[in-house]
Each structure stands twice: as C-alpha cells, then as structure tokens.
Amino acid sequence: MCPFCGADQTPPPEIIVIEQEKSRNPKLVFLRWIIATVAVACSLAGLLWYARGEHGKDLGKQEETTVSKALRDIRTALSQYALTSDDQYPSALGKLGDRAAQPLQEARNESYEVTYTPKSSKKSGNIVGFELFANSGKPNHRSFYIDESGVLRATQENRPATDKDPPI
C-alpha cells in the first residue's frame, strides 16, 4: 500500500504467452485474411446489387410520374385555352406559351418526346379536340396518351399508347 494515498502497490500478474501464439502459422493467417476479404467483398457486392435494383425501379417510376403530370398539366392548359376560344383548341402547343413549355421541358428531361395532334371537325374545320402522346427513348418505360376527355392511358408495349389502352 502507498503510505501517502493508500493505493494498491501490488505488481500486476505476469501475462503468460503460449508458445503457439508467439509464432503464428503463416498459412492460417493467410487463410483468415482471404476469408475476411471474400466476406467483405461479397457483402459490398450484395449491397450494391440491391441498391442498384431498387434505385433503378424508383427512377423509372419517378420519370413516369413526372411525364404523366406534365401531360395532365398540358391538358389543363389546353382546356383553359378552349374555354376562352369558343371551344376550339390551338393548332400548336406553342400558342399556350409557358403553360405548355415548362411541362414539355420536364418530359424532355425524363427522355420523353411529347407529340400534340389537333383533331378538326369535318363540317366546320375547327379544332374540336386533341391527342397528346408521350413516348420514351428508354426501353421498359411506358408510353402515355391523353385527349380532351382527360383520361390518361398507358402501355408497356413498345409502341405509342392509344385511346384503347387501359387508363391509369
């Protein structure tokens, strides 16, 4: 015991090192290193594989959501145009100005090409309807269709969507 502070002054017990631990087997060390490296590599590969699969699905869904919203926004702008123009739609989307330009750009940013087709009346020649098509330049992305009825339709097939495709 320390006469000043009372701390235990007993020396710590001697650590006994086993002879086998002093000289490690190099083959065993190498084998353990290989097993640890393979385990870490497999874990990272699995994590990356999982993340890539999930991210790819979400990204495609996000692109399709953006494009469907863009088509709905353009359809709304076309309907507002018709309300102020004696129920006639424009001959081109350019007449809608920024109300169509921004959604069109959003669709292009997602690799979709939007096509506007006005429908004329046979009797009067007035533009009484329209069709909007959105087709992707990427494989496994849906194509979309909307007209003046406001029903958005889509197909997974490698073709433009039509009014016969199921609504979404």
C-alpha positions, 0 to 999 in steps of 0.5 A: 500500500502507498503510505501517502494515498493508500493505493494498491502497490501490488505488481500486476500478474505476469501475462503468460504467452503460449508458445503457439501464439508467439509464432503464428502459422503463416498459412492460417493467417493467410487463410483468415485474411482471404476469408475476411476479404471474400466476406467483405467483398461479397457483402459490398457486392450484395449491397450494391446489387440491391441498391442498384435494383431498387434505385433503378425501379424508383427512377423509372417510376419517378420519370413516369410520374413526372411525364404523366403530370406534365401531360395532365398539366398540358391538358389543363392548359389546353382546356383553359385555352378552349374555354376562352376560344369558343371551344376550339383548341390551338393548332400548336402547343406553342400558342399556350406559351409557358403553360405548355413549355415548362411541362414539355421541358420536364418530359424532355428531361425524363427522355420523353418526346411529347407529340400534340395532334389537333383533331378538326371537325369535318363540317366546320374545320375547327379544332374540336379536340386533341391527342397528346402522346408521350413516348420514351427513348428508354426501353421498359418505360411506358408510353402515355396518351391523353385527349380532351376527355382527360383520361390518361392511358398507358402501355408497356408495349413498345409502341405509342399508347392509344385511346384503347389502352387501359387508363391509369 
